[in-house]
Structures are given as structure tokens and as C-alpha cells.
Amino acid sequence: MESGWDKSDINDAKYIWNPSADNYTIFLGGSNPVGINGGTQFIPSNQGFWVQATTNGNISVNNACRKGIMNSTPDYYKNQETDYPFISLICSGNSLSDETIVRFIGQASPEFDLNLDAIKLFSFSDKTPQISSMLEKTALAINALAEITDNLEIPLSFYCPTEGNFSLSLDNKSNTAEFRDIYLFDRLLKQLTNLKQDKTYEFRYLTSNIRSRFLLIINPSREKLTALETGDKFRVYAIGKRIFIDKLDGKKQGCKLMVSNLAGQVIFWGEFASSKKNLVLNADAGIYIFSIVTDKEIFSKKLYIN
């Protein structure tokens, strides 16, 4: 706890409305301080600010927090090196912008951490684009996760009351050394952008677009990228009579496989749970239908077997 603060009944994030940017600045303190939209640890004298209560109780700030008279507000946080991996995404449009951060800190949990995460507080402006990451149905301005894993998907929410041309960019302050790749996926256009290489993705936004249009993907496999671009969940191909099945998202899941001829006769039935499967099909040369059944869908493909 910072000297002079009693924050026992609130989340750590402090929000200040910045009228010149039509947006909120946010600052999280503690042992891993971070600010977005220019947020710092300093609250100007007589400046109102917002916090989120965790329970009925009190918040107090005493004179130990005062810094005296300053000609300007120094941003000490930005001068500190951040030793954990984090991604800062900036959305821009209408000459305004918004920021969201995804960071990786070992003590983070899969749930909301009141000292590591920050709820999204949306702008009042009808021209300010808004970007956040999603924890189930909760929009987060700052999202802390425990570790970097391959094929990690982080749903993003983008919203603006005004239609127009916008961009999503990987900000230079991001600490990306420990990421192999960082991809942005546009669900609407099925378009992938490697933000570590291209930095910025430009797009046209309509108010009818779904808020969950974008997906952030950390260290995706080639199979994962293929699945996103094509919309397919499986790749099925044959070399001679040997059949190969790859689950493109790489996840293990119980599946049922049925192979039938064009007359509808089932010539093979089996189950598999791994992300890859291969088998030899003892059948005459011809065209066969391969159907893979999961608990949510059926995938079918015709293959010629020689």
C-alpha cells in the first residue's frame, strides 16, 4: 500500500477524465505500476477521480500523499524499465485514441485481480474509439495474465458510436522480446496481421459491426493461422491409402470419424482424442466422404483414395 492511502475497500485502478482527449486516463500502482492513455501516479490538486468499490467501506488519502508544488507533472513511471512482457494496443480514429494493455505477471490469476487488472471505463464522447480485452463478459482496460503460452487467444472488444476509418497499432513502449509472434485477427474480414512485423492494422468500421470483431493471438502455430483464415477446424488429406487428420487449433478433443462411400455406406467408424490422427483405409480406389463429429459441429470433406 502506498503511504497515505487506505485502499482496503477498492480496486487499485484510479481513473481521471481528460477532457482534451475525451477519454479516461488510468493508473495501477503497487509493485507493478502501469498507466494507460497517459495515466500516471499523480492526481492534480482539486482534480476529481474515480475508483471502483469492492465492498461497502471507506477510502482515505492523507497528507503523506502530497507532493508539494510542481511546475509540471513528471511521469516517473514512463522512465522506469518494465521487466515483464506486455502488449500495449492503441486504437486511433477521428483524431482521438484509446489504449489497452495485456501484461504477463507470474502472480496473476485467471480471474479478475484487483491489484493487477483494471475494469474498462468507457468514454462519454461519441467520437472516441474504445478498445479493451475481454474476461468472459467483463471489459478490461488492463489485463494481467500469468504466463505466455502458444496459441493463446485474447478476445478484444472495439467500439465507437461513429463510423469511420480506424487503426489498431502495437505501441512502441510494449515489451515484446519474449513473444515469438503477436497476431491480430479481424473476424469480419478473416484477415491476419502480424503486429510484431507490420505494427498497424487499418480498417473501416461500421456501427453495425460486432464489438468482438478482433482477436489477439500470441505465438500461434501454422495450423492455428490456417484455421482462422479458412474457418476450417480440420485438415484432412491422403497419401495413397493413408489418411491424415489434423485438428487445426491444436487442441485435444474427443472426435468421431465416419468414412462412407458415395452410396452412403459406412466403411469405417472410429474415435480419436488427439489433435492429430492417421490411419490406413482398406478400400477400393474412389471418392469417399470423411465426416468428423464433435460435440458442437460436423466437418465433412470428400477425398479421392487411390
C-alpha positions in Angstrom: 0.0 0.0 0.0 1.4 3.4 -1.0 2.0 5.7 2.0 -1.1 7.8 2.8 -3.6 5.7 1.0 -6.3 3.4 2.6 -7.4 1.3 -0.4 -8.7 -1.7 1.5 -12.2 -1.5 0.1 -11.4 -0.5 -3.5 -9.7 -1.9 -6.6 -6.3 -0.4 -7.2 -7.1 1.4 -10.5 -7.6 5.2 -10.4 -9.5 6.9 -13.3 -9.2 10.6 -14.3 -11.3 12.2 -17.0 -9.1 14.0 -19.6 -11.4 16.5 -21.5 -8.7 17.3 -24.1 -8.6 13.7 -25.1 -12.3 12.9 -24.5 -11.2 9.8 -22.6 -10.1 8.4 -19.2 -6.5 8.1 -18.0 -5.9 5.0 -15.8 -3.2 4.2 -13.4 -2.5 1.0 -11.4 0.2 1.2 -8.7 1.7 -1.4 -6.4 4.8 -3.4 -7.2 4.0 -3.5 -11.0 2.8 0.1 -11.8 1.3 0.8 -15.2 -0.6 3.6 -16.8 -2.7 3.9 -20.0 -3.9 6.9 -22.0 -1.2 8.9 -20.3 -2.2 8.0 -16.7 0.5 8.5 -14.0 0.7 8.1 -10.3 0.0 11.8 -9.8 -3.5 13.2 -9.2 -3.5 17.0 -9.7 -4.8 19.2 -6.8 -8.6 19.6 -6.7 -8.9 17.0 -9.5 -11.8 14.6 -9.3 -11.1 10.9 -9.8 -12.9 7.6 -9.9 -12.3 4.3 -8.1 -14.3 1.1 -8.0 -15.5 -0.2 -4.6 -15.1 -3.9 -3.8 -17.4 -3.7 -0.8 -19.1 -1.1 1.5 -16.4 0.8 3.2 -14.2 3.8 3.0 -11.4 5.3 1.0 -9.0 7.8 2.5 -6.0 9.8 1.3 -4.0 11.8 3.8 -1.3 14.4 3.6 1.5 11.8 3.3 0.5 11.5 -0.4 1.0 15.2 -1.2 4.0 16.0 -3.4 4.0 19.8 -2.9 4.1 22.4 -5.6 5.2 21.2 -9.0 5.6 23.3 -12.1 4.7 20.3 -14.2 3.6 16.8 -13.6 6.6 14.5 -14.1 5.8 11.0 -15.3 8.2 8.9 -13.3 6.5 5.7 -14.4 7.5 6.1 -18.0 11.1 6.5 -17.0 11.1 3.1 -15.3 12.0 0.0 -17.3 9.3 -2.7 -17.2 10.8 -6.1 -16.7 7.7 -8.2 -17.5 6.3 -8.8 -21.0 3.4 -6.6 -22.0 1.4 -5.5 -25.1 0.1 -2.0 -25.5 -2.6 -1.7 -28.2 -3.6 1.8 -29.4 -6.8 2.3 -31.4 -7.0 5.6 -33.3 -9.6 7.5 -35.3 -11.4 10.8 -35.5 -8.1 12.4 -34.2 -8.7 10.6 -30.9 -7.3 7.4 -29.4 -7.6 4.8 -26.7 -5.3 2.2 -25.2 -5.5 -1.2 -23.7 -2.7 -3.3 -22.1 -2.3 -7.1 -21.8 0.6 -8.0 -19.5 2.1 -11.2 -18.1 2.9 -11.3 -14.4 3.6 -14.5 -12.6 1.3 -13.8 -9.7 -1.8 -13.1 -11.9 -4.8 -15.4 -11.7 -7.3 -16.4 -14.4 -9.9 -14.3 -12.6 -10.0 -10.5 -12.0 -7.1 -9.4 -9.8 -8.0 -6.1 -8.0 -4.3 -5.0 -7.8 -3.3 -6.2 -11.3 -6.3 -5.7 -13.6 -8.4 -2.6 -14.4 -12.1 -2.5 -15.5 -12.8 -0.6 -18.7 -14.5 2.8 -18.1 -16.0 4.0 -21.4 -15.7 7.5 -22.8 -18.7 9.8 -22.9 -17.6 11.0 -26.3 -19.4 9.8 -29.4 -16.2 10.1 -31.5 -13.6 8.4 -29.3 -12.8 4.8 -30.3 -12.7 2.3 -27.5 -10.5 -0.8 -27.2 -10.5 -3.4 -24.4 -9.7 -7.0 -23.8 -12.5 -9.4 -22.5 -12.5 -11.5 -19.4 -15.7 -13.5 -20.2 -18.3 -10.7 -20.3 -16.1 -8.1 -18.5 -14.3 -5.5 -20.5 -10.8 -4.8 -19.1 -8.6 -1.8 -19.8 -5.6 -3.6 -18.2 -5.5 -7.3 -18.3 -2.9 -9.3 -16.4 -2.2 -13.0 -17.2 0.2 -15.4 -15.5 2.2 -16.8 -18.5 2.8 -16.7 -22.2 1.5 -19.9 -23.9 1.4 -20.9 -27.6 -1.9 -20.3 -29.4 -3.1 -18.0 -26.6 -6.3 -16.2 -27.7 -7.3 -12.9 -26.1 -10.7 -11.6 -27.2 -10.8 -7.9 -27.9 -13.7 -5.5 -27.9 -13.7 -2.5 -30.3 -16.5 0.1 -30.3 -17.1 3.6 -31.5 -20.5 5.4 -31.8 -19.3 7.0 -35.0 -18.5 5.1 -38.2 -15.2 5.8 -40.0 -11.6 4.7 -40.7 -9.7 3.5 -37.7 -6.4 1.7 -36.9 -5.1 -0.7 -34.3 -1.3 -0.4 -33.5 1.3 -2.1 -31.3 2.7 0.8 -29.3 6.4 1.2 -29.2 6.5 1.1 -25.4 5.4 -2.6 -25.5 7.9 -5.1 -24.1 7.7 -7.9 -26.8 11.1 -9.6 -26.6 9.6 -12.8 -25.1 6.8 -13.1 -27.8 7.6 -15.1 -30.9 4.6 -13.6 -32.8 1.7 -11.3 -32.0 -1.2 -11.6 -34.4 -4.3 -9.5 -34.7 -7.2 -11.3 -36.4 -10.1 -9.5 -37.9 -13.1 -11.9 -37.6 -15.2 -9.9 -40.0 -12.7 -9.9 -42.9 -10.8 -13.0 -41.9 -7.6 -11.1 -42.1 -4.5 -11.7 -40.1 -1.8 -9.1 -39.2 1.5 -9.9 -37.5 1.8 -6.8 -35.3 5.5 -7.6 -34.5 6.2 -7.0 -38.2 3.5 -4.7 -39.5 2.8 -2.7 -36.3 -0.5 -1.2 -37.5 -3.8 -2.6 -38.9 -6.1 -0.1 -40.7 -9.8 -0.9 -41.1 -13.2 0.6 -41.9 -15.7 0.4 -39.0 -19.5 0.5 -39.2 -21.7 0.8 -36.1 -23.4 -2.5 -37.2 -20.1 -4.4 -36.7 -20.0 -6.7 -33.7 -17.9 -5.5 -30.8 -16.0 -8.8 -30.7 -14.6 -8.2 -34.2 -10.9 -8.6 -33.2 -8.8 -11.4 -31.6 -5.3 -11.1 -30.3 -3.3 -14.3 -30.7 0.0 -14.9 -29.0 2.6 -17.3 -30.6 0.1 -19.1 -33.0 1.0 -22.3 -34.8 0.8 -22.6 -38.6 -2.2 -24.8 -38.1 -3.9 -22.2 -36.0 -3.4 -19.5 -38.6 -4.8 -21.7 -41.3 -7.8 -22.5 -39.2 -8.5 -18.8 -38.7 -8.1 -17.8 -42.3 -10.2 -20.6 -43.8 -12.7 -21.1 -41.0 -12.0 -24.8 -41.1 -11.5 -26.8 -37.9 -9.8 -29.8 -39.5 -7.4 -30.6 -42.4 -7.9 -34.0 -44.0 -5.7 -35.3 -46.7 -4.5 -38.6 -48.2 -1.2 -40.1 -49.3 -2.1 -43.3 -51.1 -4.4 -45.1 -48.7 -3.0 -43.5 -45.6 -5.3 -40.7 -44.3 -4.0 -37.8 -42.2 -6.3 -35.7 -40.0 -5.0 -32.5 -38.2 -7.1 -30.5 -35.8 -6.1 -27.0 -36.8 -6.5 -25.3 -33.4 -4.1 -27.9 -31.9 -6.4 -28.7 -29.0 -7.2 -32.2 -27.9 -10.9 -33.0 -28.2 -12.9 -36.2 -28.5 -14.0 -36.7 -32.1 -15.8 -39.4 -34.0 -14.7 -40.2 -37.5 -17.0 -41.8 -40.1 -16.0 -42.7 -43.6 -18.6 -43.5 -46.2 -18.7 -44.1 -50.0 -20.9 -42.1 -52.4 -23.7 -44.6 -52.0 -23.9 -43.7 -48.3 -22.4 -47.0 -47.0 -20.2 -46.6 -43.9 -16.9 -48.3 -44.4 -15.1 -47.0 -41.3 -16.1 -45.8 -37.9 -13.8 -44.8 -35.1 -12.9 -42.3 -32.4 -9.9 -40.2 -31.6 -9.0 -37.6 -29.0 -5.6 -36.3 -30.0 -5.0 -33.2 -32.3 -3.6 -35.5 -35.0 -4.7 -38.8 -36.4 -3.6 -41.0 -39.2 -4.9 -44.4 -40.4 -4.8 -46.7 -43.4 -8.1 -47.0 -45.2 -8.5 -50.5 -46.7 -10.9 -49.6 -49.6 -11.0 -49.7 -53.4 -9.9 -46.6 -55.3 -12.6 -44.0 -55.4 -14.1 -40.9 -53.8 -15.0 -41.2 -50.1 -16.7 -38.8 -47.6 -14.9 -38.2 -44.3 -17.1 -36.9 -41.6 -15.7 -35.7 -38.2 -18.3 -35.2 -35.5 -17.6 -33.2 -32.3 -20.0 -32.2 -29.5 -20.6 -28.9 -31.4 -20.4 -29.5 -35.1 -19.8 -31.8 -38.1 -17.0 -31.4 -40.5 -17.1 -33.2 -43.9 -14.7 -33.5 -46.8 -14.6 -35.6 -50.0 -11.3 -37.2 -50.8 -10.1 -39.4 -53.7 -8.3 -42.5 -52.5 -6.2 -44.4 -54.9 
